[in-house]
Amino acid sequence: MFRFKFRKEKQLELDYGAPVVMTDKDIKNPEKVEQYVVERLEQLIELAQEVEEEKAEYRKVTSYLNDIQILENLSVEEKKQLSDTAVNVVQLNRARNDFLNSSRKLTDVQFAQMDHAKEDVPDAIKRLSSNEVYRDTLKKDMNYLEREKAEWQLHREYLAQHKKKMHHLLYVSFGLAVTAASVCLLLSIFMKLDIFYAWIILAFLTVLAVCSILIKMQNDDTDTSVAEKNLNRAILLQNKVKIKYVNIANAIDYACEKYHVRNAKELNRTWEAYVEAVREREKYQRTNEDLEYFNGRLVRVLDRFSLYDAQIWVAQVAALVDAKEMVEVKHNYVTQRQKLRDRMKFNLMEIHRLEKEAVEMAVHVPHSNVQPQIQEILQSIHRLGKVI
């Protein structure tokens, strides 16, 4: 079933982002730290809800795999009875599709899949299209924030180097002033020269040079503080965007894997072809009584084995008569489940990391302001999905 040869499996590289640098001045500011902690708590809630949705889908896919295991463990007699019924369905499907072969735009598998998921596909198209737009926006945001972060890092390094040069210049100025004062003193003692105005000029130039250098160093300190603040802001925003990007990219990847398409446009084309095929099949509906009968019979036979979803095998009936098709169906479900497991693993790691950061930073603000909120949110997360 579900042949999907053009799509290679891929694993999105997970990037947790660089840690935000909190300066001593920031840590001593309860408002900044509290804002930092609240942002972490908001991310925790979002990730916990994401994991809960992933767990529900994971249980569903696992149930399909359990059904396959049940079917593989049937007795020879049960397998023969099921195969005989399934063969009738396969033959009738082939006859029906031959009738429409000249104008059909979908394969048997694509039509069966769209038919099984017809209630969900319209919303899935909108969601996938919206997610793709959002993913592209997030990617642009990440690139912009990366450039901004690099610019502030370079500016901070430039200020540090400039401050060192000012230190050296200050030492040189002091050295020159001392040398000039020594020369004036020697001239005054040994040559009995009146250098009163020279002393005044020397003092004025020394004070002017020192004050200019000190003012520049103070400006460098102020600029460095601004650069670090903007750098931290860029890092924090980049980390948030990266988490959202990984989740949305994995959601897109899973949806494409589930519907065997490359993107939302292709899914929409497949859906439009399905809708057109449905209209064509309505003309042929009167000749489908036998197929409906055997489909119902197939479901009734499957119901005897207490499967999670017997109806889905109407769309995967070829797997009931062909072992290779069954292997491919099983492989598709295993792949879907692995992707869900990877997404849950990533989100769980992020939840633990964010929880640790929030708890560690909360100690720097008054206990009554943040700690109760942290505990309440963490308890809510535990109740929501028991994922921590």
Secondary structure by P-SEA (a helix, b strand, c coil): cccccccccccccccccccccccccccccaaaaaaaaaaaaaaaaaaaaaaaaaaaaaaaaaaaaaaaaaaaaccaaaaaaaaaaaaaaaaaaaaaaaaacccccccaaaaaaaaaacccaaaaaaaaaaaaaaaaaaaaaaaaaaaaaaaaaaaaaaaaaaaaaaaaaaaaaaaaaaaaaaaaaaaaccccccaaaaaaaaaaaaaaaaaaaaaaaaaaaaaaaaaaaaaaaaaaaaaaaaaaaaaaaaaaaaaaaaaccccaaaaaaaaaaaaaaaaaaaaacccaaaaaaaaaaaaaaaaaaccccaaaaaaaccccccaaaaaaaaaaaaaaaaaaaaaaaaaaaaaaaaaaaaaaacccccccccaaaaaaaaaaaaaacccc
